[in-house]
Amino acid sequence: MSTKSSTSASAGSDRRAALDAGVDTLTSASTARSLRAAGVRTVFDLLCTMPRAVIDLRAPLVGPAIVAHARAAKGLVAVRGVVERVSVVPMRGRRAIRVALRSEGVLVELWWFFMYAAARTLSGEIVAAAVPALDPRRPSVVRMIQPRIWPRISPTGQGGLEPVYAVAGVSSARVAEAARAAVAALAPNGAHDDLDPTGVHDVVPLLRAVHAPDDLEAHEAAREALRRKLAWAEAAWLVLRRVERERALAGTRAPRLPRDPETERALIDALGFPLTGAQRRAIAEIAARLDEERPSRTLLTGDVGTGKTAVLLAAAAQAVAAGTQVAVLAPTTVLADQYRAALAVLSKAIDARVATVSEERTEKTLARRFSRRFARRFSSIEAQVVVGTHALLGERVQFERLGLVVVDEQHRLGVGQRLALVGKGGALSPHLLSVSATPIPRTLALALRGEIANVHLDERPSGRETPATRALPRSAWDEVRSVIDAAVSTGDRVFLVCARIQERDGEEGGTPGAEARAAELRKAPGLGKAVALAHGGLDDDEIRAAVQAFRDGDARVLVGTSMLEVGLDVPEATLMVIDGADRLGLAQLHQLRGRVGRGARPGTCLLVHDDPPSDVARARLDALIAARDGMEVARADLALRGPGDLDGARQAGEAAGLRWLDPLTDDALARDASEAVLAGRLPERPALSRVLARLDALSQLRATARDEAG
């Protein structure tokens, strides 16, 4: 080997060793400990931890510009002002610190709710950075919660740009300091083999622009370029995991569940409505997969109102007719009850025996509920379909011959939990059918969720249209009340969803919460007991009673919070009123809107907002009014928040635990990575191996956290 090539190889080896070094080489022992706990273990891990935003300290906002920025809800920004006073404010068992900052006549209140010691000694001119918001009770006053502060104007980043990181348990300032140290140690060129998972360019300039920026536009471009490289690697990792699952299942046997045309006809007759072409195709495809000795892992996707439940019922009927049991795992008691009501069709069609299990709040009740006698009931074939929440995962709940497991996407199951339920099949592994209403391109659905097959519903039942939607200021509440009264008088049912259970001190600007709205409606002539209340602060039995009263028609109005967005199907409900719609995300609003207009009569959705709403909230409401389906909603959400918002723009991806891959924009990128894996063309690059190892570690961290929480 020549001296030159030997030197090059030695340099490459040194670079790899430096990248694999622990983060303790860059920062203090305590910070390194916290970084490792969050999954940031090596220098390479740190370089892959991208900032969620950048604070521009070169020209902090002052005076009226601060108010304008807050009104437009433009997000994180630095402001400059002079400290007028510092005060300690008692608040419900704790003390907060409030700093009054005067900036060219504008009052900015800085709040710390955890007794931030440094804030008590602030004086003179300072710079503070956080997300400013107008005080709802005093529109000329701006509030900033838990801001970062700098004495006078002393930028810490190159060119006065300070990256902001979101790493659990570690302050952004400490992460930024360590990241700058990591970038400073990089060789100026020739390191792309070690750092670039795609091997296309030297990424050192990108890393410098991301972690030590001196130009905002260059930073944003570099961050997106680096994200796409890492997203490609993440897509490849997801496909590799899927291939591993396929190999693992190859030697596993499942009970064959043959399709029974007579059972299927009986179910369709019991449903009482014609199936769409998409539903029929989905039923046939899933039926074929259930009639195999290899365990099927299928993801059923479809927008709100496309009829996923009917497809699930057909799969459950097929399993019961084949002599096996079905377990249906729901995220909440409300949704478990909804599934139980839907599964009553099976009892009518094929005399299936359905039972429900739900979590209770005390160990005593839990032990009583899962007595040995109760557990034996599920282990016998007496219960053919069992619907439940987390309680289904308990050791006391066993099955005699589990043939099909249905999991709702909202459950956010960890790996251990999911295996615990599938493992209840004994010697034979049950088939798994997962359900998702997340609006993502079909070609990415498998990568995001990891199932082996995707069945998609792309057609709504005839006559079911998107509810008519309009926005109203809260000052028009009398008009909203008139619409509610009119709906009730014609026999229709009404959802009234509030952003809060109760008004929070100083946050809601006098906006009533769910409890206050329910009390208001109960005083109205003719309503009284016809108003039910359901929210997360109530016991399961109280929630169940309220929802059942609404279903039965004893209650004409159901008041609650956004917990009502999941799974409620009441065909008689035609009006959805969302009070505080400007405080909810587009995906939540779309799900809530989908709760009405599911019967013979069309639905209406009223979006009640602050007067005036922020510019961003107004744009969000307008987007919902214009959107016809979930994909339009998701794309509008992405457009409003922008591709640079790495934490917020990929809501669907976050639901699947994604780190860099964007489910709405990276379809082609994911397809390319998938083809490379399946064709055996995955490049052998150190950086790619590191990214794959990092994703394995992060996946295990998430799974462990979910298992411990659940």
ChimeraX attribute file (.defattr): number of C-alpha atoms within 10 A of each C-alpha:
attribute: neighborCount
match mode: 1-to-1
recipient: residues
	/A:1	6
	/A:2	7
	/A:3	8
	/A:4	9
	/A:5	10
	/A:6	11
	/A:7	12
	/A:8	13
	/A:9	12
	/A:10	12
	/A:11	15
	/A:12	16
	/A:13	13
	/A:14	12
	/A:15	18
	/A:16	18
	/A:17	12
	/A:18	17
	/A:19	23
	/A:20	15
	/A:21	16
	/A:22	19
	/A:23	25
	/A:24	18
	/A:25	15
	/A:26	21
	/A:27	19
	/A:28	12
	/A:29	12
	/A:30	11
	/A:31	19
	/A:32	23
	/A:33	17
	/A:34	17
	/A:35	24
	/A:36	16
	/A:37	15
	/A:38	16
	/A:39	20
	/A:40	23
	/A:41	21
	/A:42	23
	/A:43	23
	/A:44	24
	/A:45	23
	/A:46	24
	/A:47	20
	/A:48	21
	/A:49	19
	/A:50	24
	/A:51	22
	/A:52	15
	/A:53	20
	/A:54	21
	/A:55	19
	/A:56	23
	/A:57	24
	/A:58	14
	/A:59	11
	/A:60	18
	/A:61	21
	/A:62	18
	/A:63	17
	/A:64	15
	/A:65	15
	/A:66	24
	/A:67	23
	/A:68	14
	/A:69	19
	/A:70	24
	/A:71	19
	/A:72	17
	/A:73	18
	/A:74	16
	/A:75	12
	/A:76	19
	/A:77	21
	/A:78	23
	/A:79	25
	/A:80	27
	/A:81	24
	/A:82	19
	/A:83	19
	/A:84	14
	/A:85	13
	/A:86	18
	/A:87	13
	/A:88	15
	/A:89	15
	/A:90	11
	/A:91	10
	/A:92	7
	/A:93	5
	/A:94	10
	/A:95	14
	/A:96	16
	/A:97	21
	/A:98	22
	/A:99	21
	/A:100	18
	/A:101	27
	/A:102	19
	/A:103	20
	/A:104	13
	/A:105	11
	/A:106	18
	/A:107	21
	/A:108	29
	/A:109	20
	/A:110	25
	/A:111	22
	/A:112	19
	/A:113	16
	/A:114	11
	/A:115	16
	/A:116	12
	/A:117	10
	/A:118	8
	/A:119	18
	/A:120	15
	/A:121	7
	/A:122	18
	/A:123	16
	/A:124	11
	/A:125	17
	/A:126	18
	/A:127	23
	/A:128	25
	/A:129	23
	/A:130	19
	/A:131	19
	/A:132	28
	/A:133	24
	/A:134	22
	/A:135	19
	/A:136	17
	/A:137	12
	/A:138	10
	/A:139	12
	/A:140	13
	/A:141	17
	/A:142	23
	/A:143	22
	/A:144	24
	/A:145	16
	/A:146	17
	/A:147	19
	/A:148	15
	/A:149	19
	/A:150	18
	/A:151	14
	/A:152	15
	/A:153	17
	/A:154	12
	/A:155	17
	/A:156	15
	/A:157	20
	/A:158	13
	/A:159	15
	/A:160	19
	/A:161	21
	/A:162	24
	/A:163	26
	/A:164	19
	/A:165	21
	/A:166	15
	/A:167	18
	/A:168	12
	/A:169	12
	/A:170	18
	/A:171	14
	/A:172	18
	/A:173	15
	/A:174	15
	/A:175	25
	/A:176	22
	/A:177	17
	/A:178	24
	/A:179	29
	/A:180	22
	/A:181	17
	/A:182	23
	/A:183	21
	/A:184	13
	/A:185	12
	/A:186	16
	/A:187	11
	/A:188	13
	/A:189	10
	/A:190	15
	/A:191	18
	/A:192	18
	/A:193	20
	/A:194	22
	/A:195	26
	/A:196	22
	/A:197	27
	/A:198	20
	/A:199	18
	/A:200	10
	/A:201	15
	/A:202	17
	/A:203	24
	/A:204	19
	/A:205	14
	/A:206	20
	/A:207	24
	/A:208	21
	/A:209	21
	/A:210	31
	/A:211	35
	/A:212	23
	/A:213	24
	/A:214	18
	/A:215	15
	/A:216	16
	/A:217	11
	/A:218	13
	/A:219	23
	/A:220	18
	/A:221	15
	/A:222	21
	/A:223	21
	/A:224	19
	/A:225	15
	/A:226	20
	/A:227	21
	/A:228	18
	/A:229	20
	/A:230	23
	/A:231	23
	/A:232	23
	/A:233	28
	/A:234	25
	/A:235	27
	/A:236	26
	/A:237	23
	/A:238	23
	/A:239	24
	/A:240	18
	/A:241	15
	/A:242	18
	/A:243	16
	/A:244	12
	/A:245	15
	/A:246	17
	/A:247	11
	/A:248	10
	/A:249	16
	/A:250	12
	/A:251	9
	/A:252	13
	/A:253	17
	/A:254	22
	/A:255	25
	/A:256	20
	/A:257	24
	/A:258	16
	/A:259	23
	/A:260	14
	/A:261	10
	/A:262	10
	/A:263	18
	/A:264	20
	/A:265	13
	/A:266	16
	/A:267	22
	/A:268	17
	/A:269	14
	/A:270	16
	/A:271	17
	/A:272	9
	/A:273	9
	/A:274	12
	/A:275	17
	/A:276	17
	/A:277	14
	/A:278	20
	/A:279	25
	/A:280	15
	/A:281	16
	/A:282	23
	/A:283	21
	/A:284	16
	/A:285	15
	/A:286	24
	/A:287	20
	/A:288	14
	/A:289	20
	/A:290	29
	/A:291	20
	/A:292	16
	/A:293	18
	/A:294	21
	/A:295	25
	/A:296	25
	/A:297	22
	/A:298	24
	/A:299	24
	/A:300	23
	/A:301	24
	/A:302	23
	/A:303	23
	/A:304	22
	/A:305	23
	/A:306	20
	/A:307	19
	/A:308	21
	/A:309	16
	/A:310	20
	/A:311	22
	/A:312	23
	/A:313	22
	/A:314	25
	/A:315	25
	/A:316	27
	/A:317	29
	/A:318	26
	/A:319	29
	/A:320	24
	/A:321	20
	/A:322	17
	/A:323	14
	/A:324	25
	/A:325	31
	/A:326	26
	/A:327	27
	/A:328	23
	/A:329	30
	/A:330	25
	/A:331	20
	/A:332	20
	/A:333	22
	/A:334	26
	/A:335	22
	/A:336	24
	/A:337	23
	/A:338	22
	/A:339	23
	/A:340	19
	/A:341	13
	/A:342	17
	/A:343	25
	/A:344	16
	/A:345	22
	/A:346	24
	/A:347	16
	/A:348	15
	/A:349	19
	/A:350	17
	/A:351	12
	/A:352	21
	/A:353	18
	/A:354	20
	/A:355	17
	/A:356	19
	/A:357	19
	/A:358	22
	/A:359	17
	/A:360	18
	/A:361	10
	/A:362	9
	/A:363	10
	/A:364	9
	/A:365	11
	/A:366	14
	/A:367	12
	/A:368	11
	/A:369	17
	/A:370	17
	/A:371	13
	/A:372	12
	/A:373	11
	/A:374	13
	/A:375	17
	/A:376	17
	/A:377	17
	/A:378	20
	/A:379	20
	/A:380	14
	/A:381	17
	/A:382	15
	/A:383	19
	/A:384	27
	/A:385	28
	/A:386	22
	/A:387	25
	/A:388	24
	/A:389	22
	/A:390	20
	/A:391	19
	/A:392	23
	/A:393	20
	/A:394	13
	/A:395	12
	/A:396	18
	/A:397	20
	/A:398	21
	/A:399	24
	/A:400	19
	/A:401	22
	/A:402	30
	/A:403	30
	/A:404	30
	/A:405	26
	/A:406	22
	/A:407	22
	/A:408	19
	/A:409	21
	/A:410	17
	/A:411	14
	/A:412	17
	/A:413	19
	/A:414	20
	/A:415	15
	/A:416	13
	/A:417	20
	/A:418	18
	/A:419	12
	/A:420	15
	/A:421	23
	/A:422	21
	/A:423	16
	/A:424	24
	/A:425	23
	/A:426	13
	/A:427	12
	/A:428	20
	/A:429	24
	/A:430	31
	/A:431	29
	/A:432	21
	/A:433	24
	/A:434	20
	/A:435	20
	/A:436	20
	/A:437	20
	/A:438	23
	/A:439	23
	/A:440	24
	/A:441	14
	/A:442	15
	/A:443	14
	/A:444	23
	/A:445	25
	/A:446	18
	/A:447	25
	/A:448	22
	/A:449	21
	/A:450	21
	/A:451	21
	/A:452	17
	/A:453	17
	/A:454	23
	/A:455	20
	/A:456	20
	/A:457	22
	/A:458	14
	/A:459	15
	/A:460	20
	/A:461	17
	/A:462	9
	/A:463	12
	/A:464	16
	/A:465	17
	/A:466	23
	/A:467	22
	/A:468	16
	/A:469	19
	/A:470	15
	/A:471	19
	/A:472	17
	/A:473	16
	/A:474	18
	/A:475	13
	/A:476	12
	/A:477	13
	/A:478	10
	/A:479	12
	/A:480	19
	/A:481	14
	/A:482	11
	/A:483	17
	/A:484	22
	/A:485	19
	/A:486	12
	/A:487	18
	/A:488	21
	/A:489	13
	/A:490	8
	/A:491	13
	/A:492	19
	/A:493	24
	/A:494	27
	/A:495	27
	/A:496	22
	/A:497	29
	/A:498	27
	/A:499	21
	/A:500	20
	/A:501	21
	/A:502	15
	/A:503	17
	/A:504	13
	/A:505	9
	/A:506	11
	/A:507	11
	/A:508	18
	/A:509	15
	/A:510	12
	/A:511	21
	/A:512	20
	/A:513	22
	/A:514	25
	/A:515	19
	/A:516	16
	/A:517	21
	/A:518	21
	/A:519	15
	/A:520	13
	/A:521	21
	/A:522	17
	/A:523	12
	/A:524	12
	/A:525	8
	/A:526	12
	/A:527	16
	/A:528	15
	/A:529	13
	/A:530	17
	/A:531	25
	/A:532	26
	/A:533	24
	/A:534	26
	/A:535	22
	/A:536	13
	/A:537	9
	/A:538	11
	/A:539	12
	/A:540	19
	/A:541	12
	/A:542	15
	/A:543	20
	/A:544	19
	/A:545	15
	/A:546	23
	/A:547	24
	/A:548	17
	/A:549	18
	/A:550	25
	/A:551	20
	/A:552	11
	/A:553	17
	/A:554	14
	/A:555	22
	/A:556	26
	/A:557	31
	/A:558	26
	/A:559	30
	/A:560	28
	/A:561	23
	/A:562	20
	/A:563	16
	/A:564	23
	/A:565	18
	/A:566	18
	/A:567	24
	/A:568	20
	/A:569	20
	/A:570	20
	/A:571	17
	/A:572	23
	/A:573	29
	/A:574	26
	/A:575	27
	/A:576	27
	/A:577	25
	/A:578	27
	/A:579	29
	/A:580	22
	/A:581	26
	/A:582	23
	/A:583	17
	/A:584	17
	/A:585	13
	/A:586	21
	/A:587	19
	/A:588	16
	/A:589	22
	/A:590	22
	/A:591	21
	/A:592	24
	/A:593	28
	/A:594	27
	/A:595	26
	/A:596	28
	/A:597	27
	/A:598	22
	/A:599	15
	/A:600	11
	/A:601	16
	/A:602	18
	/A:603	24
	/A:604	21
	/A:605	25
	/A:606	22
	/A:607	24
	/A:608	24
	/A:609	24
	/A:610	21
	/A:611	11
	/A:612	12
	/A:613	20
	/A:614	19
	/A:615	13
	/A:616	16
	/A:617	22
	/A:618	17
	/A:619	16
	/A:620	23
	/A:621	24
	/A:622	15
	/A:623	19
	/A:624	25
	/A:625	20
	/A:626	14
	/A:627	18
	/A:628	15
	/A:629	17
	/A:630	22
	/A:631	16
	/A:632	15
	/A:633	22
	/A:634	26
	/A:635	17
	/A:636	20
	/A:637	22
	/A:638	20
	/A:639	11
	/A:640	15
	/A:641	16
	/A:642	13
	/A:643	16
	/A:644	16
	/A:645	14
	/A:646	21
	/A:647	16
	/A:648	16
	/A:649	22
	/A:650	25
	/A:651	21
	/A:652	20
	/A:653	21
	/A:654	17
	/A:655	14
	/A:656	18
	/A:657	17
	/A:658	22
	/A:659	19
	/A:660	26
	/A:661	28
	/A:662	27
	/A:663	26
	/A:664	19
	/A:665	15
	/A:666	18
	/A:667	18
	/A:668	12
	/A:669	19
	/A:670	25
	/A:671	18
	/A:672	14
	/A:673	23
	/A:674	24
	/A:675	14
	/A:676	15
	/A:677	19
	/A:678	13
	/A:679	9
	/A:680	9
	/A:681	11
	/A:682	16
	/A:683	13
	/A:684	12
	/A:685	16
	/A:686	17
	/A:687	22
	/A:688	26
	/A:689	16
	/A:690	20
	/A:691	22
	/A:692	21
	/A:693	14
	/A:694	20
	/A:695	20
	/A:696	13
	/A:697	15
	/A:698	18
	/A:699	18
	/A:700	15
	/A:701	15
	/A:702	16
	/A:703	19
	/A:704	16
	/A:705	12
	/A:706	16
	/A:707	15
	/A:708	11
	/A:709	8
	/A:710	12
